[in-house]
Amino acid sequence: MMTKLLGMPVQASQHAAEIDQMTVLTHWLMLFLFVGWGAFFIFVLFRFRKGANPRASYTGAKGKLAKSTEVLVAIVEIVLLVGYAIPAWATRVKAFPSENEAVVVRIVGEQFSWNIHYPGPDGKFGRTDISKVTADNPLGLDRTDAAAKDDVTTINQLYLPINRPVLVHLSSKDVIHSFGLIEMRVKQDAIPGMTMPVWFVPTRLGEYEISCSQLCGLGHFRMRGFITVQNDADFRKWFDDQQKELRATP
Amino acid sequence: MEQPTTPPSVVYEHAHHIDAHEELGWWRKYVFSTDHKVIGIQYAITGLLFLLFGFGLMMLMRWQLAYPGKPIPLIGPWLGQSRAPMGIMLPEFYNQLGAMHGTIMVFLGVVPLAVGGFGNFVMPLQIGAPDMAFPKINMMSYWVYYIGGVIMLASFFPTTGAAQSGWTSYTPLSVITATSGQTFWLVGMIFLITSSLLGSINFITTIVQLRAKGLSYMRLPFFVWAQFVTSFLLLLAFPPLEAAGILQLMDKVAGTSFFLPSGLVISGKPLAVAGQGNPLLWQHLFWFLAHPEVYVLILPAMGIVSEIIANNTRKPLWGYKALVYSVVFLGFMSFIVWAHHMFMTGMGTTMSAFFQTTTMIISIPSVVILTALLLSLWGASIRFTTPMLFALAFLPMFGIGGLTGLPLGLAPSDIHLHDTYYVIGHFHYVVAPGTIFALFAGIYHWFPKATGRKMNELLGKLHFWGSLVCINLVFMPMFIQGLAGMNRRMYDGGAQYAHNQGVLHWNVVQGYAAWGLGLFQIFFIINFFMSLKWGKAVDKNPWEATTLEWLAPSPPGHGNFLTEPIVYRAPYEYSVPGAAKDFSPQFEPEKA
C-alpha cells in the first residue's frame, strides 16, 4: 500500500525491492509519529486555548508520554539500522560479483555524456591514455594495445543482458558526476582520480535512462544516457555485431 | 588558580559612565556603532534584505522550472544578454541562481538574522548585561559580514556572472569553471567566516562573563542556551572551511592542486595542473562545517520558539533541563554526522555504519526537543498572537523536516533519494517554514522591545496564514517529485526524463505558490514600516513576559538597564500557584 502511495518508479533490479522496503518502513514510522504528534497538537490547541482554559497550569503535563515516544523512536531506529540499513549497504559495497560471471563494463563520465567501455571477448580492457583523447576517441583508447583491439565503446548507450550481474567500474574525466539509474535503484558518484565499483542485476526487460545526479556544469540537465536491458540472445547478437564491425574497420 | 575577572556590576557602571558623559555623533550612533542593539538591528535589516534578495533569485528559478525556455515576464528583458537573451534564462544563469540562492539564504540571510540579529539584540538583554563583552569586535564582525555580502553581490556584475557550482562548490567543477564568480564566492566566504568567528568568541565570552547577579546557567532563558551552543558550533566548525576556502582559492588563482587529481581532461584537452589532489577532501572539509551549520540555522530558531511558547502558553516550558541537555548534546553530535551527505561517494561498510549510527543518534535529542515543546502546550492558556502563530507553526513544519531526514540518513534508502527533490523538500522544511517562521515569530515578538511599538495583528495574521499555505504548496510536492526520482539542480526541471513525466506538473503549482508567497511578504513589509511610525505604543513589558529584556525600557538606551538587574528565579515562572498575577518575572524579588 505504502509503495503505491509513495509513487516510486518501477523496480528493475534485483535489490530494488530491498531498498524500497526500507523507504516504505521509514515512511510508516514517519507517518505514525506525524499523525500522533499532529493529533496531540490539534487537540491541545483547541482544548487549551485561552477561551477554554483561562488559567494555565504551572505543572503542566504529567506522565511518561515523552519518554515512551523517545524510547519508541530509538527502538525503531535501532531496528532499521541494524536489521536493514547496515546489512543492505554491505551487500551493495562489499558483495561484488566475480568478474567471470558478471558483465564487466567501464563507464567514464565527462561534461556532458557517459562513455561506455566493454572489454570485448578477451575480458581485458585496453590501455587508455589522456594524450590520445580526441572527439572520436573520448576515452583515449590506445588501439595499438593488444587488449584494446576487441574493445567496444559507445556513448550514452549501455546494453545489458537480463538477470546477469553487472559490474561497473565508474570514473570521470573532468568533474564529479553521479551515475543514477532510477529504476535500478543505483546511484554512485563518478569522481575524477578514483575508480568506483558498482553492481546490480537487471531483472526487467526494456529501456531505461542514466541520469547524472550531481551538478556537473551548465549541461548537467542534458547529461542523459540510455540503458537497454535485453534477453541473453539479443545481447549476444549485439555484442557479436560490434565485433564484426570492429574487424571490418582497418 | 582564580582568574581575575571584571564583575558585571563594574562593567555596568562603566557603560553608564560613558553614556552619561559622551554624546555620540550620528555616524557613531547609527552606523559605526558599538552598541549591541544597533549592531543587532543592522544585522537583522541586512539579513532581511538578503533573505528577500535570495528569495527573488528563487522566484526566477521557479519560472524556469514551471515554464522551461519561456521568456521571463517583466524582469526577463532587464537581465541582459549574458544571463537571459530575449528574456530566456541560460543554463549558466540558472546554475548561478541556484548556487547564490543557497549561499545567500544560509550565509547572508538566516545566520546573520538568527545569530547576528537576534543573538546580538536579545542575548545581552536577556542575561542582564549592559553590552557585549567586546563591543568593538562586535562592530567589526558586522562590517566584515557587510563586506562579504557586498563581494557576493558584486559577483553578479561581471558578464560571466556569479558562482555556478552549487552552494557546496564541489571541486573540480568549481575550480575548472573558467569564470570569476567562484573567486568572488571564495573571497566573500572568507569574509563571512571571519565575521562569524569574531561574533562567536564575543557571544561565548559575554554569556560566560556578563550574566547578571543571580543568573546561574540553569536559570538562563533557553534562547541564551541556544545561542551559546550555536557560538561553539561557529567557533569550531568554521575554521576548517576557512582553510579549505583558501586552499580552493589557491587552486583557482595560483595553480595549486589541493583538490585536483592528476589526469583531468576538460573538453577533450588535458588540464595543465600538477594534480595529485583529492576532490573528496573538499567535500569532507565543506561538510565538516556545513552540517554543524544546519544546527547553527536551527538552534536559534528553537530558542526563539521556546521563548514565545512559554510566554503565550502562560506556563513554564515543559522539561527545561531536558531541553538544555538536548541542545548541548545536539551541538556535540552535529560534529560527527557530516559524511551522511557523502554516502554516494563510494563509502565502505565501516564508515557508512558509523555515520548512519551517529545520524540516528542525533535524531533523538531533536525528538526530545520537539516533544518537550509540544508537551509545553498541555495545560496552557494559549494566546494566539501573531508571534505565537508563527512559533506554533514551527513545530509541525520542523517535525516534517526532521522526519523526512530519516530515509536520507539511512544509506540504502538514500540511494534512491540522494540529490533528488526529496532532499530539497527535507532541508527546506527545516530551514524555511521551520527556521524562517521562527525568525518571523521573533521579529513580531521583540519588535516592541526594539522600537517601543507593537506590530499590527491583522496584517501579521494575514502574513502568517498566507505564508503557511503557500510555503507548504512549494515544498510538499517536492517529496512526491523526489520519490519519483526527480533530480535537483536541473535547468529544465528534468523535463527530458521519462520517470519525471508524472510529477512535472507540480512545478507549475510550486511556481504559483512561490510567487504567492512573495506577495504575502508584502503584508509583512507594510506592517514593519507602518508599525515603526503608527504601531501601538507600548511600555516595558507588553507581553507580560518574565525574562530580563522586559525589564529594560522599550527601546532600551545605551547601557540597557536603568538599574542593575538581579535575578531571583527561573526564566519561565508563569502561573505560579498563589502569585497575584500569572507571570513572575526573573527580576522581581520575592515578596517578604
Interface residues (C-beta under 8 A of the other chain):
Chain A: L6 G7 M8 P9 E18 I19 D20 M22 T23 T26 H27 L29 M30 L33 F34 W37 G38 F40 F41 V44 L45 F48 R49 K50 N53 P54 R55 A56 S57 Y58 T59 G60 A61 L65 A66 T69 E70 V73 A74 E77 I78 L80 L81 Y84 A85 I86 A88 W89 A90 R92 V93 K94 E110 Q111 I130 S131 V133 T134 A135 P138 G140 K173 D174 V175 I176 S178 G180 I182 E183 R185 V186 K187 Q188 D189 I191 P192 G193 M194 M196 E209 S211 C212 S213 Q214 L215 C216 G217 L218 G219 H220 F221 R222 R224
Chain B: L90 P91 E92 N95 G98 Q164 S165 G166 Y170 P172 L173 I176 T177 P261 S262 G263 L264 V265 I266 S267 G268 K269 P270 L271 G275 G277 N278 P279 L280 T313 R314 K315 P316 W318 G319 A322 M344 T345 G346 M347 G348 T349 S352 A353 Q356 T357 M360 S363 I364 V367 V368 L370 T371 A372 L374 L375 S376 L377 W378 G379 A380 S381 I382 R383 F384 L392 L395 P396 G399 I400 L403 T404 L406 P407 L410 A411 P412 S413 I415 H416 L417 H418 D419 T420 I480 L483 A484 G485 N487 R489 M490 Y491 D492 G494 Q496 Y497 A498 H499 G502 V503 Y574 S575 V576 P577 D582
